Amino acid sequence: MTWLKLTKKALQLKEQNSTIEEVKVESYPKNPTEDWIEEFPTRWFEGAYAPKTMIISNNEYEPQSIEKGAIQLKILYRLKELYPGSNVSEKLKELSQKSGVDVSVLTFYSTQPISKEKLKEPSTKKQLDKICSALDCNINTLKKIEVDLPLFKFDIDFYIKKKYQNEAHFIKETGTSAEFIEILRNEYIDVSFISDDNSISDDNSEIYHSFWQYRDVWCRYVGFGC
């Protein structure tokens, strides 16, 4: 995957974490508070390998690699396996009550790719152990599919600022947990709620999860993007 990185020093065309080519950012002669690129590399945007992503950074750190950087959990598939024909939204709510995991957090785990970094956190491991216990399975049963990290983050703080007095007011009015707000601050989100090609399959090509099929679950217990 090719992508762009813009820092204070240069605009770089990248492939993975290697720089293919770069153009320097210069100080604007007529205004020392502004920077500019003398000749914008339009040739970078031609051909099949034109970059589709751009990261604007004020530091020199490389972003987290998106390739196979997340795990798709099969929680909803497991619920359908245990309770065929049942309403998956209601079963997810029952699972929340049984496991003690907040329903909005559980919905995120059930419908979104979870970064491998998040899965390493002790609190996440503890929650997944509770979920597995309630589903009568082990974590290897749920952690079946490796996927690329999504490219977007939901600006939850901007959302709260526009509609509510503060975070405490938002939590009180919506019932959203502080834990879920923190997840939205840090985790990337798959925003392609409806897509004909958004199915994820295991090595045997059996479909375990299609996000658009469970959009109602997301909308019911999370709501953002609906």
Phi and psi restraints in degrees (value plus and minus 20) as a CYANA .aco file:
   2 THR   PHI    -121.1   -81.1
   2 THR   PSI     124.5   164.5
   3 TRP   PHI    -172.8  -132.8
   3 TRP   PSI     148.7   188.7
   4 LEU   PHI    -129.4   -89.4
   4 LEU   PSI     124.8   164.8
   5 LYS   PHI    -150.0  -110.0
   5 LYS   PSI     105.2   145.2
   6 LEU   PHI    -132.6   -92.6
   6 LEU   PSI      99.6   139.6
   7 THR   PHI    -138.1   -98.1
   7 THR   PSI    -194.9  -154.9
   8 LYS   PHI     -89.5   -49.5
   8 LYS   PSI     -37.0     3.0
   9 LYS   PHI    -122.3   -82.3
   9 LYS   PSI     -52.6   -12.6
  10 ALA   PHI    -182.1  -142.1
  10 ALA   PSI     138.1   178.1
  11 LEU   PHI    -122.2   -82.2
  11 LEU   PSI     102.5   142.5
  12 GLN   PHI    -137.9   -97.9
  12 GLN   PSI     117.8   157.8
  13 LEU   PHI    -114.0   -74.0
  13 LEU   PSI     100.8   140.8
  14 LYS   PHI    -137.8   -97.8
  14 LYS   PSI     132.1   172.1
  15 GLU   PHI    -150.6  -110.6
  15 GLU   PSI      95.8   135.8
  16 GLN   PHI      37.0    77.0
  16 GLN   PSI    -144.3  -104.3
  17 ASN   PHI    -128.5   -88.5
  17 ASN   PSI      -2.6    37.4
  18 SER   PHI    -123.7   -83.7
  18 SER   PSI     120.7   160.7
  19 THR   PHI    -107.3   -67.3
  19 THR   PSI     101.8   141.8
  20 ILE   PHI    -102.9   -62.9
  20 ILE   PSI     -64.4   -24.4
  21 GLU   PHI    -179.6  -139.6
  21 GLU   PSI     136.6   176.6
  22 GLU   PHI    -168.5  -128.5
  22 GLU   PSI     135.8   175.8
  23 VAL   PHI    -143.9  -103.9
  23 VAL   PSI     119.7   159.7
  24 LYS   PHI     -97.4   -57.4
  24 LYS   PSI     123.5   163.5
  25 VAL   PHI    -107.2   -67.2
  25 VAL   PSI     105.5   145.5
  26 GLU   PHI    -129.9   -89.9
  26 GLU   PSI     139.6   179.6
  27 SER   PHI     -95.6   -55.6
  27 SER   PSI     114.4   154.4
  28 TYR   PHI     -91.6   -51.6
  28 TYR   PSI     103.2   143.2
  29 PRO   PHI     -77.4   -37.4
  29 PRO   PSI     -55.9   -15.9
  30 LYS   PHI    -109.7   -69.7
  30 LYS   PSI     -30.0    10.0
  31 ASN   PHI    -169.2  -129.2
  31 ASN   PSI      82.0   122.0
  32 PRO   PHI     -85.4   -45.4
  32 PRO   PSI     -32.4     7.6
  33 THR   PHI    -107.7   -67.7
  33 THR   PSI     -25.4    14.6
  34 GLU   PHI    -134.3   -94.3
  34 GLU   PSI     129.6   169.6
  35 ASP   PHI    -136.1   -96.1
  35 ASP   PSI     141.8   181.8
  36 TRP   PHI    -173.5  -133.5
  36 TRP   PSI     144.8   184.8
  37 ILE   PHI    -133.0   -93.0
  37 ILE   PSI      99.3   139.3
  38 GLU   PHI     -82.8   -42.8
  38 GLU   PSI     -64.5   -24.5
  39 GLU   PHI    -152.4  -112.4
  39 GLU   PSI      89.3   129.3
  40 PHE   PHI     -92.5   -52.5
  40 PHE   PSI     111.2   151.2
  41 PRO   PHI     -98.2   -58.2
  41 PRO   PSI      55.7    95.7
  42 THR   PHI     -83.1   -43.1
  42 THR   PSI     -44.8    -4.8
  43 ARG   PHI     -82.0   -42.0
  43 ARG   PSI     -43.6    -3.6
  44 TRP   PHI     -82.7   -42.7
  44 TRP   PSI     -42.7    -2.7
  45 PHE   PHI    -118.6   -78.6
  45 PHE   PSI      -2.3    37.7
  46 GLU   PHI    -129.1   -89.1
  46 GLU   PSI     126.8   166.8
  47 GLY   PHI      70.2   110.2
  47 GLY   PSI     156.8   196.8
  48 ALA   PHI     -88.9   -48.9
  48 ALA   PSI     -42.6    -2.6
  49 TYR   PHI    -121.9   -81.9
  49 TYR   PSI       2.2    42.2
  50 ALA   PHI     -82.3   -42.3
  50 ALA   PSI     118.0   158.0
  51 PRO   PHI     -84.5   -44.5
  51 PRO   PSI     122.8   162.8
  52 LYS   PHI    -131.7   -91.7
  52 LYS   PSI     -25.8    14.2
  53 THR   PHI    -151.9  -111.9
  53 THR   PSI     124.4   164.4
  54 MET   PHI    -154.2  -114.2
  54 MET   PSI     111.4   151.4
  55 ILE   PHI    -134.4   -94.4
  55 ILE   PSI     105.6   145.6
  56 ILE   PHI    -121.7   -81.7
  56 ILE   PSI     100.8   140.8
  57 SER   PHI    -151.0  -111.0
  57 SER   PSI     121.4   161.4
  58 ASN   PHI    -118.7   -78.7
  58 ASN   PSI     -15.2    24.8
  59 ASN   PHI    -150.3  -110.3
  59 ASN   PSI    -195.4  -155.4
  60 GLU   PHI    -126.6   -86.6
  60 GLU   PSI      -7.7    32.3
  61 TYR   PHI    -100.2   -60.2
  61 TYR   PSI     123.2   163.2
  62 GLU   PHI     -98.5   -58.5
  62 GLU   PSI     121.1   161.1
  63 PRO   PHI     -90.8   -50.8
  63 PRO   PSI     141.3   181.3
  64 GLN   PHI     -82.8   -42.8
  64 GLN   PSI     114.5   154.5
  65 SER   PHI     -83.0   -43.0
  65 SER   PSI     114.3   154.3
  66 ILE   PHI    -108.4   -68.4
  66 ILE   PSI     -39.8     0.2
  67 GLU   PHI     -90.3   -50.3
  67 GLU   PSI     100.5   140.5
  68 LYS   PHI      29.1    69.1
  68 LYS   PSI      19.7    59.7
  69 GLY   PHI    -115.0   -75.0
  69 GLY   PSI     -13.1    26.9
  70 ALA   PHI    -163.0  -123.0
  70 ALA   PSI     146.2   186.2
  71 ILE   PHI    -142.8  -102.8
  71 ILE   PSI     113.0   153.0
  72 GLN   PHI    -113.9   -73.9
  72 GLN   PSI      97.1   137.1
  73 LEU   PHI    -105.1   -65.1
  73 LEU   PSI     123.6   163.6
  74 LYS   PHI    -120.5   -80.5
  74 LYS   PSI      25.9    65.9
  75 ILE   PHI     -85.8   -45.8
  75 ILE   PSI     -65.8   -25.8
  76 LEU   PHI     -88.0   -48.0
  76 LEU   PSI     -56.2   -16.2
  77 TYR   PHI     -83.3   -43.3
  77 TYR   PSI     -60.6   -20.6
  78 ARG   PHI     -84.6   -44.6
  78 ARG   PSI     -59.4   -19.4
  79 LEU   PHI     -83.1   -43.1
  79 LEU   PSI     -61.7   -21.7
  80 LYS   PHI     -88.2   -48.2
  80 LYS   PSI     -52.2   -12.2
  81 GLU   PHI     -88.6   -48.6
  81 GLU   PSI     -60.5   -20.5
  82 LEU   PHI     -97.2   -57.2
  82 LEU   PSI     -54.5   -14.5
  83 TYR   PHI    -150.0  -110.0
  83 TYR   PSI      49.2    89.2
  84 PRO   PHI     -79.7   -39.7
  84 PRO   PSI     114.9   154.9
  85 GLY   PHI      64.8   104.8
  85 GLY   PSI     -26.6    13.4
  86 SER   PHI    -102.9   -62.9
  86 SER   PSI     141.1   181.1
  87 ASN   PHI     -93.4   -53.4
  87 ASN   PSI      96.3   136.3
  88 VAL   PHI     -86.4   -46.4
  88 VAL   PSI     -50.6   -10.6
  89 SER   PHI     -84.4   -44.4
  89 SER   PSI     -63.8   -23.8
  90 GLU   PHI     -87.2   -47.2
  90 GLU   PSI     -58.9   -18.9
  91 LYS   PHI     -88.2   -48.2
  91 LYS   PSI     -52.8   -12.8
  92 LEU   PHI     -87.4   -47.4
  92 LEU   PSI     -59.3   -19.3
  93 LYS   PHI     -84.4   -44.4
  93 LYS   PSI     -61.4   -21.4
  94 GLU   PHI     -84.1   -44.1
  94 GLU   PSI     -59.1   -19.1
  95 LEU   PHI     -83.5   -43.5
  95 LEU   PSI     -58.9   -18.9
  96 SER   PHI     -80.1   -40.1
  96 SER   PSI     -65.4   -25.4
  97 GLN   PHI     -86.1   -46.1
  97 GLN   PSI     -59.3   -19.3
  98 LYS   PHI     -92.8   -52.8
  98 LYS   PSI     -57.8   -17.8
  99 SER   PHI    -108.7   -68.7
  99 SER   PSI     -41.6    -1.6
 100 GLY   PHI      61.1   101.1
 100 GLY   PSI     -11.2    28.8
 101 VAL   PHI    -111.3   -71.3
 101 VAL   PSI     107.7   147.7
 102 ASP   PHI     -68.3   -28.3
 102 ASP   PSI     117.8   157.8
 103 VAL   PHI     -84.7   -44.7
 103 VAL   PSI     -54.5   -14.5
 104 SER   PHI     -90.0   -50.0
 104 SER   PSI     -58.0   -18.0
 105 VAL   PHI     -85.7   -45.7
 105 VAL   PSI     -63.5   -23.5
 106 LEU   PHI     -82.4   -42.4
 106 LEU   PSI     -58.6   -18.6
 107 THR   PHI     -83.5   -43.5
 107 THR   PSI     -60.7   -20.7
 108 PHE   PHI     -82.1   -42.1
 108 PHE   PSI     -67.8   -27.8
 109 TYR   PHI     -80.0   -40.0
 109 TYR   PSI     -50.6   -10.6
 110 SER   PHI    -105.0   -65.0
 110 SER   PSI     -45.0    -5.0
 111 THR   PHI    -140.3  -100.3
 111 THR   PSI     -28.7    11.3
 112 GLN   PHI    -140.2  -100.2
 112 GLN   PSI     128.8   168.8
 113 PRO   PHI     -83.3   -43.3
 113 PRO   PSI     114.7   154.7
 114 ILE   PHI    -124.9   -84.9
 114 ILE   PSI     106.6   146.6
 115 SER   PHI     -81.9   -41.9
 115 SER   PSI     127.9   167.9
 116 LYS   PHI     -82.8   -42.8
 116 LYS   PSI     -51.2   -11.2
 117 GLU   PHI     -84.9   -44.9
 117 GLU   PSI     -61.2   -21.2
 118 LYS   PHI     -84.5   -44.5
 118 LYS   PSI     -58.9   -18.9
 119 LEU   PHI     -87.3   -47.3
 119 LEU   PSI     -40.0     0.0
 120 LYS   PHI    -100.9   -60.9
 120 LYS   PSI     -36.7     3.3
 121 GLU   PHI     -87.7   -47.7
 121 GLU   PSI     114.7   154.7
 122 PRO   PHI     -75.4   -35.4
 122 PRO   PSI     -59.0   -19.0
 123 SER   PHI     -85.2   -45.2
 123 SER   PSI     -57.7   -17.7
 124 THR   PHI     -88.6   -48.6
 124 THR   PSI     -63.6   -23.6
 125 LYS   PHI     -78.9   -38.9
 125 LYS   PSI     -61.1   -21.1
 126 LYS   PHI     -83.7   -43.7
 126 LYS   PSI     -62.4   -22.4
 127 GLN   PHI     -85.4   -45.4
 127 GLN   PSI     -62.0   -22.0
 128 LEU   PHI     -86.4   -46.4
 128 LEU   PSI     -53.7   -13.7
 129 ASP   PHI     -82.0   -42.0
 129 ASP   PSI     -61.3   -21.3
 130 LYS   PHI     -86.2   -46.2
 130 LYS   PSI     -59.9   -19.9
 131 ILE   PHI     -85.3   -45.3
 131 ILE   PSI     -64.1   -24.1
 132 CYS   PHI     -82.4   -42.4
 132 CYS   PSI     -60.5   -20.5
 133 SER   PHI     -81.6   -41.6
 133 SER   PSI     -62.1   -22.1
 134 ALA   PHI     -89.7   -49.7
 134 ALA   PSI     -47.8    -7.8
 135 LEU   PHI    -115.4   -75.4
 135 LEU   PSI     -19.3    20.7
 136 ASP   PHI      35.2    75.2
 136 ASP   PSI      32.9    72.9
 137 CYS   PHI    -170.9  -130.9
 137 CYS   PSI     159.6   199.6
 138 ASN   PHI    -133.0   -93.0
 138 ASN   PSI     149.0   189.0
 139 ILE   PHI     -83.6   -43.6
 139 ILE   PSI     -50.8   -10.8
 140 ASN   PHI     -85.4   -45.4
 140 ASN   PSI     -45.8    -5.8
 141 THR   PHI     -88.7   -48.7
 141 THR   PSI     -55.5   -15.5
 142 LEU   PHI    -107.6   -67.6
 142 LEU   PSI     -54.0   -14.0
 143 LYS   PHI    -107.9   -67.9
 143 LYS   PSI      49.0    89.0
 144 LYS   PHI    -113.6   -73.6
 144 LYS   PSI     -56.0   -16.0
 145 ILE   PHI    -137.2   -97.2
 145 ILE   PSI     105.7   145.7
 146 GLU   PHI    -112.0   -72.0
 146 GLU   PSI     112.4   152.4
 147 VAL   PHI    -155.1  -115.1
 147 VAL   PSI     146.9   186.9
 148 ASP   PHI     -94.4   -54.4
 148 ASP   PSI     128.0   168.0
 149 LEU   PHI     -84.2   -44.2
 149 LEU   PSI     119.9   159.9
 150 PRO   PHI     -82.5   -42.5
 150 PRO   PSI     149.1   189.1
 151 LEU   PHI    -121.3   -81.3
 151 LEU   PSI     -26.2    13.8
 152 PHE   PHI    -139.2   -99.2
 152 PHE   PSI     132.6   172.6
 153 LYS   PHI    -142.0  -102.0
 153 LYS   PSI     122.3   162.3
 154 PHE   PHI    -103.2   -63.2
 154 PHE   PSI     105.5   145.5
 155 ASP   PHI    -101.0   -61.0
 155 ASP   PSI      58.7    98.7
 156 ILE   PHI     -84.3   -44.3
 156 ILE   PSI     -54.6   -14.6
 157 ASP   PHI     -87.2   -47.2
 157 ASP   PSI     -58.7   -18.7
 158 PHE   PHI     -86.0   -46.0
 158 PHE   PSI     -61.2   -21.2
 159 TYR   PHI     -79.6   -39.6
 159 TYR   PSI     -66.3   -26.3
 160 ILE   PHI     -84.4   -44.4
 160 ILE   PSI     -63.3   -23.3
 161 LYS   PHI     -82.0   -42.0
 161 LYS   PSI     -57.3   -17.3
 162 LYS   PHI     -94.6   -54.6
 162 LYS   PSI     -51.0   -11.0
 163 LYS   PHI    -135.0   -95.0
 163 LYS   PSI     -36.3     3.7
 164 TYR   PHI    -154.9  -114.9
 164 TYR   PSI     143.7   183.7
 165 GLN   PHI     -86.9   -46.9
 165 GLN   PSI     -63.1   -23.1
 166 ASN   PHI    -185.0  -145.0
 166 ASN   PSI    -196.4  -156.4
 167 GLU   PHI     -84.1   -44.1
 167 GLU   PSI     -59.9   -19.9
 168 ALA   PHI     -81.8   -41.8
 168 ALA   PSI     -59.8   -19.8
 169 HIS   PHI     -85.5   -45.5
 169 HIS   PSI     -61.8   -21.8
 170 PHE   PHI     -80.8   -40.8
 170 PHE   PSI     -65.3   -25.3
 171 ILE   PHI     -83.3   -43.3
 171 ILE   PSI     -63.1   -23.1
 172 LYS   PHI     -84.2   -44.2
 172 LYS   PSI     -62.7   -22.7
 173 GLU   PHI     -96.0   -56.0
 173 GLU   PSI     -52.1   -12.1
 174 THR   PHI    -127.2   -87.2
 174 THR   PSI     -38.3     1.7
 175 GLY   PHI      58.1    98.1
 175 GLY   PSI     -13.5    26.5
 176 THR   PHI     -88.7   -48.7
 176 THR   PSI     118.3   158.3
 177 SER   PHI    -102.3   -62.3
 177 SER   PSI     132.2   172.2
 178 ALA   PHI     -82.0   -42.0
 178 ALA   PSI     -52.6   -12.6
 179 GLU   PHI     -83.7   -43.7
 179 GLU   PSI     -62.3   -22.3
 180 PHE   PHI     -88.4   -48.4
 180 PHE   PSI     -57.2   -17.2
 181 ILE   PHI     -79.3   -39.3
 181 ILE   PSI     -61.6   -21.6
 182 GLU   PHI     -86.3   -46.3
 182 GLU   PSI     -56.0   -16.0
 183 ILE   PHI     -82.3   -42.3
 183 ILE   PSI     -64.4   -24.4
 184 LEU   PHI     -84.4   -44.4
 184 LEU   PSI     -50.4   -10.4
 185 ARG   PHI     -87.1   -47.1
 185 ARG   PSI     -51.6   -11.6
 186 ASN   PHI    -130.9   -90.9
 186 ASN   PSI     -44.9    -4.9
 187 GLU   PHI    -116.7   -76.7
 187 GLU   PSI     126.8   166.8
 188 TYR   PHI     -98.9   -58.9
 188 TYR   PSI     134.2   174.2
 189 ILE   PHI    -145.3  -105.3
 189 ILE   PSI     117.6   157.6
 190 ASP   PHI    -104.1   -64.1
 190 ASP   PSI      89.6   129.6
 191 VAL   PHI    -111.8   -71.8
 191 VAL   PSI     -21.0    19.0
 192 SER   PHI    -102.5   -62.5
 192 SER   PSI      52.5    92.5
 193 PHE   PHI     -83.1   -43.1
 193 PHE   PSI     -57.8   -17.8
 194 ILE   PHI    -144.4  -104.4
 194 ILE   PSI      97.3   137.3
 195 SER   PHI    -177.4  -137.4
 195 SER   PSI     113.8   153.8
 196 ASP   PHI     -86.3   -46.3
 196 ASP   PSI     -44.0    -4.0
 197 ASP   PHI    -131.6   -91.6
 197 ASP   PSI       5.0    45.0
 198 ASN   PHI    -115.2   -75.2
 198 ASN   PSI       3.6    43.6
 199 SER   PHI    -104.1   -64.1
 199 SER   PSI     126.4   166.4
 200 ILE   PHI    -139.6   -99.6
 200 ILE   PSI     107.8   147.8
 201 SER   PHI    -141.5  -101.5
 201 SER   PSI     136.9   176.9
 202 ASP   PHI    -108.7   -68.7
 202 ASP   PSI    -190.7  -150.7
 203 ASP   PHI     -84.0   -44.0
 203 ASP   PSI     -40.1    -0.1
 204 ASN   PHI    -114.3   -74.3
 204 ASN   PSI      -9.7    30.3
 205 SER   PHI      43.2    83.2
 205 SER   PSI       0.6    40.6
 206 GLU   PHI    -107.6   -67.6
 206 GLU   PSI     106.7   146.7
 207 ILE   PHI     -94.0   -54.0
 207 ILE   PSI     102.1   142.1
 208 TYR   PHI    -123.9   -83.9
 208 TYR   PSI     -45.7    -5.7
 209 HIS   PHI    -177.1  -137.1
 209 HIS   PSI     107.4   147.4
 210 SER   PHI    -145.0  -105.0
 210 SER   PSI      95.7   135.7
 211 PHE   PHI     -79.8   -39.8
 211 PHE   PSI     -58.8   -18.8
 212 TRP   PHI     -83.8   -43.8
 212 TRP   PSI     -45.3    -5.3
 213 GLN   PHI     -87.8   -47.8
 213 GLN   PSI     -42.4    -2.4
 214 TYR   PHI    -136.0   -96.0
 214 TYR   PSI       2.4    42.4
 215 ARG   PHI     -81.0   -41.0
 215 ARG   PSI     -53.9   -13.9
 216 ASP   PHI     -84.7   -44.7
 216 ASP   PSI     -51.8   -11.8
 217 VAL   PHI     -85.3   -45.3
 217 VAL   PSI     -67.2   -27.2
 218 TRP   PHI     -80.3   -40.3
 218 TRP   PSI     -68.1   -28.1
 219 CYS   PHI     -84.3   -44.3
 219 CYS   PSI     -56.5   -16.5
 220 ARG   PHI     -90.1   -50.1
 220 ARG   PSI     -62.2   -22.2
 221 TYR   PHI    -126.3   -86.3
 221 TYR   PSI     -31.7     8.3
 222 VAL   PHI    -141.1  -101.1
 222 VAL   PSI     -79.0   -39.0
 223 GLY   PHI      73.2   113.2
 223 GLY   PSI     -48.5    -8.5
 224 PHE   PHI     -87.4   -47.4
 224 PHE   PSI     110.8   150.8
 225 GLY   PHI      70.7   110.7
 225 GLY   PSI     -21.2    18.8
